[in-house]
Amino acid sequence: MQGLSTSLVLIAALAVVAPIITRLLDPLVKVPIVVFEIVLGILLGPSLLGWIQSTPFTDTLADFGLAMLFFVAGNEIDFAAIRGRPISRASAGWIISLAAGIGAGFILAPAPEAAVIIGVALCSTALGTLLPIIRDAGEIKSPIGIAVAALGAVGEFGPLIAISLFLSGKQLGVASAVLLGFVLLTGVAIFLASRSRHTLFHAQVTRTLHTSSQFAMRSIMLILSTLVVLSMVLGLDMLLGAFAAGVLWKVTIARAPQEDRRVIETKIDAVAFGFLVPVFFIDTGIDFHLGALTSNPATLALLPLFLVMLLVIRGLPSLLAAPSGSTRSDKRALLLFGATGLPIIVAVTAIGQDHGFITSGIASALVGAGMLSVLLFPLLALRQLQRNGRPETSNDFPAGSSPHRTEQASDGGLPPSDPSPTGA
């Protein structure tokens, strides 16, 4: 009990320290806050100081944080903006990335399961990290911003599909049938939600928005828990249910008053990025096996190798989504944005370690490469965009919420005149 109490207090303290460090370093270099959260977890975790130990309770909170991160990702996608050419080009690029990633996985680890783990990790894109960054840079409505959103949507949803198909422990045919059933169920729910006006539901949301009833947030928890549990019962990855829950909530609340949607987005940010998501990233650092990464020079060499592979395997195919008329700087920025990945890498390597598919050294090298991609690639991508005359902007909340999310609440959701989530 004493160990649990100490861990909880220290995790909470690190969650407070991380944004302070981010703010202090902001004039010098814009580092996503998730990097500091993970690094602080490594520093105080068993790998170095040993002040914090993972417990079943903190691991459960971290799982909730990961689910909430993918809920937010599903909720933030503007399907009306990315439908058509952006999503089709991004999907084609992701399929190439998956094939190339699994091929590279077979070279590094001949076991089929290990190859799939590595391939899925290398074909991911961190949508939840990138959307706030491009929004703060004023690119959310630009062709490049739309392309990045399409890349991120496919780069998070696609790997979840691959995990459910290849890592569920079922035969491929059975896994495909189960996945199809889940997609049909959630697709019908999303379609029905998009066609209904939800007048009584929105009225209840408005009445309780500033009371202890908090009907909107309770509804979000119900939708999230229902789809997460459904996905787990079906033997699918829980993150697939979390992502679908975000999409379902988006279409359900799309016709609500603009001010109500803005307030709800703020509340979602508070729960996700003020509480659960930091626990997930700090816990990732606590569980990071630094010793497994540094004890063997060959394993340590995998870290820069995986970083380069992210650029080649995920970044280069991302260029298929480049808008017409893109400059060379735009394409370089898109390559870097597409190669930015971390949450899926953390999730899939955890699955690999739990089932004994990959070693802790390979998992640590993949997570380390994901951390470096989040640290380096968005910063370099923004500099490429600035070469085209775009102004430099502050990136205060690069890994989660942003003050500018209120803009999306008003004009980035599904418009009242066309609530159908085309492409969902």
C-alpha positions, 0 to 999 in steps of 0.5 A: 500500500505504501508503494502504491501511495508513493507511486501515485504521488510521484506520478502526479508530481511528474505530470505537473513538472512536465508542462513546466519544463516544456514552458521553460524550454519553449523559447529555445526548442519546442519539445512535445510534452509527451517526451518529458513525461516519458523521460521523467518516468524513465528517470524516476523508474526502475531503470535509473533512480528506482523511486517509482514502481509500476503497480496494477492500479497505475497500469490500469490507469495507464490503460484508461489513458491510452484508451482516452488518447485514441478516443480523442483521436477519433473525435478530432478527425474531420471526415468531411475534410479528408474524404476523397483524394486525401483519405484514398491516397493516405490509405494507399501509402499506409498499405505500402508502409505495412507491407514494407514494415512487415518485410523489414520485420522478417529481416530483423526477427524471422518469427512471423509474430515478431515481424508483424509487431515490428511492421505495425509499429513502423507503419503508424502515425501519431494523429493525437500528437500531430493534430494539435501541432498543425492546428497551433501552426495555423495549418489545420485547414490548409491542404497540408494540414488536411493531408496530415489529418488523413495520414494520421487517421489511417496511420492510427486506425490501420494499425489497429485493424492489423493488430486485430487481424494478426495478433488476436490469437485467432485464425485469420478467417475467424479474426476477419469475420469478428472484425467485420462484425465489429465494424458493421455494428459500430458503422450502423451505430455511427450511421444512425447517430449521424441521421438523428437530430438528438433533440432530447439528448442535446437538451439534456446536455445543455441543461446539465453542462454546468451542473454536477449531473454532467450528462455529456461526460457521463454519456462519453464514458458510457460510449467509450466503455461500451465499445472498449468492452465490446472490442475486448469481448470479441477478442479485438484490441481495446483501442479499436473500440476507443477509436470508434467511440470517438467517432461515434461521439463526434457524430452524436454531438455534431448538431448540438449548439456551438457553445455546448460543443466548445465546453464539452471539448474543454471537459474532454481535454481536462479528463484526457490531458489533465489526468489520464493521458499523462499517467499513460506516458509516465507509466510508459517511461516507468516500464521502459527497459533502459538496461535492455536497450543499452546492455548490448551494442547491437540492440542499441544500434537498433534505435537509430535504425528504427528511426531511419526506418520510420522515415523510409517505411512510413515517411516516403509512402506518406508522400502519396497524400501530398496535395496537388501543387505541393512544394518540395518543402511541403513534401519534406514536411509531410514526410516528417509528419507521416513518420511521427509515431509513438502511441501505437508503437507503445501499444503494439510493443506491449502486446509483443512483450506480453505474449513473448513475441519480441524481446524487451530490447527490441521493444525498447528500441522501437519505443525509443525511436518513437520518442525521438520521432515525436521529439525531432520530426514535427519540429523539423517539419514545421521549419520546412513549412516556414520556408514557404513563408508561413509564420512561426507559432507557439506550440504550447500543447503539442501532445494533447490539448490545445487552446485552439481546439475551440475552433474545431468545436465550432467549425471543425466538426460535422456541419449541421447541414451535412452531419453524415460522417462520410468516410467513417 
